[in-house]
């Protein structure tokens, strides 16, 4: 049975571990190995994750039989009434078990408790599996966004929204 629980600051190493085990499969055909390494080393550096945690980001971990299988990182009230989903990754071996759906349900619950009216997230334009998943859950593509992340790299994304 899949269980979702809030991550503690000490659990951020698990978040990092899942990201490192997920990204090569998720982005291997979309981004260069050097961009994947650059982004992982930046976004999932423990001091960076700790700073997010201390600034109000909420991390949730998904488990089955005591084994971590996925996570999400969200920021309630990024803008008034909006919760931003910054990260959501499921280990490739655990996909198809409903973990992503359970994480989104947990995010919705937190958002509603914080009187939020929508969820926002960015998804790489070429990550068709993720795009199909978000559309299946009712998210709508509201705009395109290209974000310069330095070192000659960009994030070429769609921004999706789910009204609550």
Secondary structure, DSSP 8 states (H G I E B T S, - for coil): -EEEEE--GGGHHHHHHHHHHHHHHHHTTTS-HHHHHHHHHHHT-HHHHHHHHHTT-EEEEEEETTEEEEEEEEEEEEETTEEEEEEEEE-GGGTTSSHHHHHHHHHHHHHHHTT--EEEEEEETT-HHHHHHHHHTT-EEEEEEEEEEETTEEEEEEEEEEE-
